[in-house]
């Protein structure tokens, strides 16, 4: 069983670990954000097209007009 850590020791360890974090630059953040937005648009267009196609096929098969 692990021993309990003193809260002060824990906070020192947390502070030590946070100095090891590599924060992205502003440029890296902007590029990542742009890529996410592009992928979201592509996914939205894909799912919209798939939904329209499936709706059209169902109407065709069931002979139902909307």
Legacy VTK file of the C-alpha trace (Angstrom):
# vtk DataFile Version 3.0
C-alpha trace
ASCII
DATASET POLYDATA
POINTS 66 float
0.000 0.000 0.000
1.318 3.458 -0.915
2.201 5.811 1.898
0.355 9.095 2.170
2.186 12.205 0.980
2.339 15.353 3.028
0.243 18.091 1.303
3.223 20.485 1.245
5.416 17.808 -0.369
2.661 17.069 -2.859
2.400 20.736 -3.863
6.189 20.923 -4.300
6.060 17.863 -6.558
3.219 19.382 -8.587
5.152 22.623 -9.016
8.233 20.670 -10.083
6.230 18.699 -12.666
4.567 21.804 -14.124
7.995 23.228 -14.988
8.493 20.202 -17.297
5.441 21.014 -19.429
6.138 22.140 -23.010
3.549 24.793 -23.797
2.814 25.312 -27.511
3.744 28.598 -29.114
1.088 30.992 -30.387
1.834 29.860 -33.962
1.432 26.161 -33.068
-1.844 26.929 -31.309
-3.199 28.878 -34.298
-2.223 26.124 -36.769
-3.815 23.438 -34.589
-6.985 25.505 -34.206
-7.219 26.056 -37.965
-6.743 22.336 -38.652
-9.473 21.423 -36.167
-11.883 23.907 -37.765
-11.129 22.560 -41.258
-11.714 18.982 -40.108
-14.984 19.969 -38.399
-16.227 21.562 -41.638
-15.258 18.473 -43.667
-16.956 16.165 -41.147
-20.105 18.327 -41.130
-20.280 18.312 -44.934
-19.710 14.553 -45.057
-22.433 13.785 -42.518
-24.828 16.227 -44.180
-24.288 14.525 -47.551
-24.645 11.054 -46.016
-27.870 12.096 -44.267
-29.319 13.561 -47.458
-28.384 10.447 -49.443
-29.907 8.074 -46.878
-33.072 10.199 -46.681
-33.381 10.176 -50.456
-32.868 6.397 -50.583
-35.462 5.805 -47.858
-38.003 8.016 -49.620
-37.289 6.158 -52.845
-37.691 2.734 -51.221
-40.746 3.626 -49.153
-42.327 5.816 -51.830
-43.041 8.570 -49.345
-42.960 12.218 -50.272
-41.965 14.848 -47.739
LINES 1 67
66 0 1 2 3 4 5 6 7 8 9 10 11 12 13 14 15 16 17 18 19 20 21 22 23 24 25 26 27 28 29 30 31 32 33 34 35 36 37 38 39 40 41 42 43 44 45 46 47 48 49 50 51 52 53 54 55 56 57 58 59 60 61 62 63 64 65
